[in-house]
Amino acid sequence: MKLLEERILEEGQVRPGNVLKVDCFLNHQLDVALLDAIGEEFYRLFQADGITKILTIEASGIAIACMAARHFEVPVVFAKKAKSKNLDGEVYTSVVHSYTYGKDYDITLAQKFLTPGDTVLIVDDFLANGKAIQGLLDICQQAGATVGGIGVCIEKGFQPGGALLRKAGYKLASLAIVDSMSDDALTFRPQD
């Protein structure tokens, strides 16, 4: 998605440890017009896949999921990273390792919100090693839900997550794939 690549080049910052900081438009301060264009693009890519729910993980994926859901006209459900006193009933749980925070945490989703009748589009802001997506896939498997696709805003193509998901047969659409990053350069993988 050219618009997203342009914003990354204009406003993104490469930090040590292969960190791409895009907090001024994607995951701290939110550019709603850009998010709407991202949601529209995910709809274009997955509209024929029978999506009944958009699934993400808190917190950065929620805004992206909401904008996508607006185009699909389906609900958003998100896995919580923290135990909540108002999370009632049975839950699905999976363990996820956060590259950004360098730790493992449990994610949970109330079982009443994801069923075997659902076809899910998983969305997130970043894909690097794929641990968050793997946790969401685990929750879908526990629920018996069908994964209709995975939509990611920015994939770090030099890390293994995207290749592993594609090899496993998932329909994965990454709107911007970063091939390489250094202090003074960022290159994108050409897309169809």
PyMOL commands that set and color helices and strands:
alter all, ss='L'
color gray80, all
select helices_A, chain A and resi 2-11+32-46+60-72+111-113+131-143+161-167
alter helices_A, ss='H'
color red, helices_A
select strands_A, chain A and resi 13-15+19-21+53-57+76-79+91-98+103-110+119-127+146-156+172-182+185-188
alter strands_A, ss='S'
color yellow, strands_A
deselect
rebuild
show_as cartoon
